[in-house]
Amino acid sequence: MRRLLLMSLLLIILASTHLAAQKTHADSLRKAVRTDARKFKLSADDFKKFRNGSISKNSDLFKPNSTVSLPQFLKDSTYVSHYRHTTFLRTRKRRTAGHHVLIWGTAIVVAPTIVFLGL
């Protein structure tokens, strides 16, 4: 009986150390941040300032506003910090129209040249 009890206790302890339960609040919060951050876009003037480096991650421009999916998230500090971080990263990855013209223009000129020269 003792052996069975000891084995059961050992199995429970071993299993509980390897189980990883999801935190539903954090997961749903991250999902809400991702969907809300997709709607975020800096104005042209603010984007120019951002590109020059005069706007930091903690700027008020990256604060969530009333267009979020659930207004009660505005009081949640975890949501606000994740929102600021996500919108900052999305803005940093954002490219200008000139960037796309340069990339596609180079591809359109270089690709036929390579095919024509037979390289």
Backbone as numpy.savetxt, mean C-alpha at the origin, in Angstrom:
# Nx Ny Nz CAx CAy CAz Cx Cy Cz
-2.91 -43.29 32.79 -3.73 -42.10 32.79 -2.86 -40.84 32.79
-1.82 -40.85 33.62 -0.93 -39.71 33.68 -0.23 -39.50 32.35
0.17 -40.58 31.74 0.87 -40.49 30.46 -0.05 -39.88 29.40
-1.31 -40.27 29.37 -2.27 -39.73 28.42 -2.51 -38.25 28.68
-2.63 -37.89 29.94 -2.82 -36.49 30.30 -1.60 -35.64 29.93
-0.43 -36.17 30.18 0.81 -35.47 29.86 0.96 -35.31 28.35
0.66 -36.35 27.61 0.74 -36.29 26.14 -0.28 -35.29 25.58
-1.47 -35.27 26.14 -2.51 -34.33 25.69 -2.07 -32.89 25.98
-1.54 -32.66 27.15 -1.07 -31.33 27.51 0.08 -30.89 26.61
1.00 -31.79 26.35 2.12 -31.49 25.47 1.64 -31.19 24.05
0.68 -31.94 23.57 0.11 -31.71 22.24 -0.60 -30.37 22.16
-1.33 -30.00 23.17 -2.03 -28.71 23.20 -1.03 -27.56 23.21
0.00 -27.66 24.02 1.02 -26.60 24.08 1.75 -26.49 22.75
2.10 -27.61 22.17 2.81 -27.61 20.89 1.94 -27.02 19.78
0.69 -27.39 19.76 -0.22 -26.89 18.73 -0.51 -25.40 18.91
-0.62 -24.94 20.14 -0.97 -23.54 20.36 0.19 -22.60 20.02
1.41 -23.08 20.09 2.54 -22.22 19.74 2.70 -22.08 18.23
2.14 -22.99 17.46 2.29 -22.95 16.01 1.04 -22.44 15.29
-0.02 -22.20 16.01 -1.22 -21.67 15.38 -1.09 -20.16 15.24
-1.49 -19.67 14.09 -1.44 -18.23 13.86 -2.82 -17.77 13.42
-3.53 -17.18 14.31 -4.86 -16.69 13.98 -4.76 -15.30 13.38
-5.63 -15.02 12.44 -5.63 -13.71 11.81 -6.33 -12.71 12.71
-5.85 -11.50 12.65 -6.49 -10.42 13.38 -7.50 -9.79 12.42
-8.76 -10.06 12.64 -9.78 -9.61 11.70 -9.85 -8.10 11.61
-9.67 -7.41 12.72 -9.75 -5.95 12.68 -8.63 -5.37 11.82
-7.43 -5.87 12.00 -6.29 -5.35 11.23 -6.44 -5.69 9.75
-6.93 -6.89 9.44 -7.09 -7.28 8.05 -8.17 -6.46 7.35
-9.29 -6.28 8.01 -10.36 -5.50 7.40 -9.96 -4.03 7.31
-9.17 -3.58 8.26 -8.68 -2.20 8.25 -7.74 -1.98 7.07
-6.83 -2.92 6.83 -5.91 -2.79 5.70 -6.67 -2.83 4.37
-7.68 -3.67 4.31 -8.48 -3.74 3.08 -9.20 -2.42 2.84
-9.74 -1.85 3.88 -10.42 -0.55 3.76 -9.44 0.55 3.36
-8.23 0.50 3.91 -7.21 1.49 3.56 -6.86 1.37 2.08
-6.66 0.14 1.60 -6.32 -0.04 0.19 -7.40 0.48 -0.74
-8.66 0.21 -0.41 -9.74 0.68 -1.29 -9.89 2.19 -1.22
-9.70 2.77 -0.05 -9.81 4.23 0.08 -8.61 4.94 -0.56
-7.44 4.33 -0.47 -6.23 4.97 -1.02 -6.25 4.98 -2.55
-7.01 4.09 -3.16 -7.10 4.08 -4.63 -7.76 5.36 -5.15
-8.61 5.96 -4.35 -9.31 7.18 -4.76 -8.47 8.44 -4.54
-7.35 8.31 -3.83 -6.54 9.46 -3.46 -5.64 9.89 -4.62
-5.59 11.20 -4.84 -4.68 11.74 -5.85 -4.37 13.19 -5.48
-3.09 13.52 -5.47 -2.69 14.89 -5.20 -3.00 15.78 -6.39
-3.24 17.05 -6.13 -3.44 17.99 -7.23 -2.11 18.19 -7.95
-2.15 18.81 -9.11 -0.95 19.00 -9.92 0.10 19.84 -9.19
-0.34 20.90 -8.52 0.60 21.76 -7.80 1.24 21.02 -6.62
0.41 20.29 -5.87 0.94 19.53 -4.75 1.86 18.41 -5.22
1.54 17.82 -6.36 2.39 16.76 -6.90 3.76 17.30 -7.31
3.78 18.52 -7.86 5.07 19.14 -8.20 5.89 19.40 -6.94
5.23 19.88 -5.88 5.93 20.09 -4.62 6.45 18.77 -4.06
5.65 17.74 -4.20 6.05 16.42 -3.72 7.28 15.91 -4.47
7.29 16.10 -5.79 8.42 15.66 -6.60 9.69 16.44 -6.27
9.54 17.70 -5.87 10.70 18.50 -5.49 11.23 18.12 -4.11
10.47 17.37 -3.37 10.92 16.91 -2.05 10.52 17.80 -0.92
9.64 18.76 -1.15 9.26 19.67 -0.07 8.08 19.16 0.75
7.51 18.02 0.38 6.38 17.44 1.12 6.83 16.11 1.69
6.67 15.94 3.00 7.09 14.70 3.65 5.90 13.76 3.83
6.21 12.59 4.32 5.19 11.57 4.55 4.17 12.00 5.59
4.58 12.83 6.53 3.70 13.25 7.62 2.92 14.52 7.29
2.92 14.93 6.06 2.21 16.14 5.65 0.70 15.94 5.80
0.01 17.04 5.99 -1.45 16.98 6.10 -2.12 16.62 4.78
-1.38 16.69 3.69 -1.96 16.32 2.40 -2.33 14.84 2.33
-1.64 14.01 3.11 -1.90 12.57 3.09 -2.89 12.13 4.16
-3.51 13.09 4.84 -4.52 12.76 5.84 -5.79 12.27 5.16
-6.47 11.29 5.75 -7.74 10.88 5.18 -8.79 11.97 5.37
-9.66 12.12 4.40 -10.71 13.13 4.51 -12.07 12.45 4.57
-13.12 13.17 4.37 -14.47 12.64 4.56 -14.90 11.69 3.44
-14.07 11.45 2.44 -14.46 10.56 1.35 -14.12 9.10 1.63
-13.70 8.77 2.83 -13.38 7.39 3.16 -14.65 6.55 3.24
-14.48 5.23 3.15 -15.64 4.35 3.10 -16.46 4.38 4.39
-15.80 4.40 5.53 -16.51 4.47 6.81 -15.96 5.65 7.61
-16.77 6.66 7.87 -16.29 7.85 8.57 -15.76 7.59 9.99
-16.21 6.50 10.63 -15.71 6.23 11.98 -14.24 5.81 11.97
-13.71 5.45 10.80 -12.29 5.12 10.70 -11.41 6.35 10.89
-11.95 7.54 10.70 -11.16 8.76 10.85 -10.67 8.95 12.27
-11.34 8.32 13.24 -10.95 8.43 14.64 -9.96 7.33 15.04
-9.77 6.34 14.18 -8.88 5.22 14.47 -7.45 5.58 14.05
-6.54 5.64 15.01 -5.16 6.06 14.71 -4.44 5.05 13.82
-4.77 3.77 13.95 -4.15 2.75 13.10 -4.56 2.97 11.65
-5.83 3.25 11.43 -6.31 3.49 10.07 -5.63 4.73 9.47
-5.53 5.78 10.25 -4.94 7.03 9.75 -3.48 6.82 9.39
-2.73 6.13 10.25 -1.31 5.91 9.94 -1.13 5.01 8.73
-1.95 3.96 8.59 -1.87 3.10 7.40 -2.29 3.86 6.14
-3.29 4.71 6.27 -3.75 5.49 5.12 -2.65 6.44 4.66
-2.03 7.13 5.59 -0.94 8.05 5.23 0.21 7.30 4.55
0.57 6.16 5.11 1.66 5.38 4.54 1.32 4.89 3.13
0.11 4.36 2.95 -0.30 3.83 1.65 -0.40 4.93 0.61
-1.00 6.05 0.96 -1.13 7.13 -0.02 0.23 7.74 -0.36
1.14 7.80 0.61 2.48 8.30 0.32 3.18 7.38 -0.67
3.10 6.06 -0.46 3.75 5.12 -1.37 3.12 5.17 -2.76
1.81 5.27 -2.83 1.14 5.35 -4.14 1.53 6.63 -4.87
1.69 7.72 -4.14 2.09 8.98 -4.77 3.54 8.91 -5.23
4.37 8.25 -4.45 5.78 8.13 -4.83 5.94 7.28 -6.10
5.06 6.30 -6.30 5.13 5.44 -7.48 4.46 6.08 -8.70
3.73 7.16 -8.48 3.00 7.80 -9.56 3.95 8.43 -10.56
3.66 8.29 -11.83 4.50 8.82 -12.89 3.76 9.92 -13.64
4.53 10.80 -14.26 3.94 11.88 -15.04 3.68 11.41 -16.47
2.96 12.21 -17.22 2.68 11.87 -18.62 3.97 11.88 -19.43
4.89 12.79 -19.11 6.16 12.84 -19.81 6.97 11.57 -19.65
6.87 10.95 -18.49 7.56 9.69 -18.25 7.05 8.61 -19.20
5.74 8.51 -19.32 5.15 7.50 -20.19 5.46 7.77 -21.66
5.44 9.03 -22.06 5.77 9.39 -23.45 7.22 9.01 -23.74
8.11 9.28 -22.83 9.52 8.96 -23.01 9.74 7.45 -23.14
9.13 6.68 -22.28 9.30 5.22 -22.31 8.72 4.63 -23.59
7.47 4.98 -23.90 6.83 4.42 -25.10 7.47 4.96 -26.38
7.89 6.21 -26.39 8.56 6.77 -27.56 9.87 6.05 -27.84
10.62 5.76 -26.78 11.87 5.02 -26.94 11.60 3.61 -27.44
10.59 2.97 -26.91 10.27 1.60 -27.35 9.84 1.58 -28.81
9.07 2.57 -29.23 8.59 2.62 -30.62 9.75 2.89 -31.58
10.73 3.65 -31.18 11.87 3.96 -32.05 12.90 2.83 -32.03
13.20 2.28 -30.87 14.27 1.29 -30.74 13.86 -0.07 -31.30
12.63 -0.50 -31.07 12.21 -1.83 -31.51 12.29 -2.00 -33.03
11.76 -1.09 -33.84 11.91 -1.27 -35.29 13.37 -1.15 -35.75
14.15 -0.35 -35.06 15.56 -0.21 -35.43 16.29 -1.54 -35.22
16.01 -2.21 -34.12 16.63 -3.50 -33.85 16.18 -4.53 -34.88
14.91 -4.53 -35.23 14.40 -5.47 -36.22 15.00 -5.16 -37.60
15.09 -3.90 -37.96 15.63 -3.51 -39.27 17.12 -3.86 -39.39
17.87 -3.63 -38.35 19.31 -3.91 -38.41 19.62 -5.41 -38.20
18.63 -6.14 -37.75 18.80 -7.58 -37.57 19.65 -7.95 -36.38
19.63 -7.14 -35.37 20.41 -7.44 -34.17 19.67 -8.41 -33.36
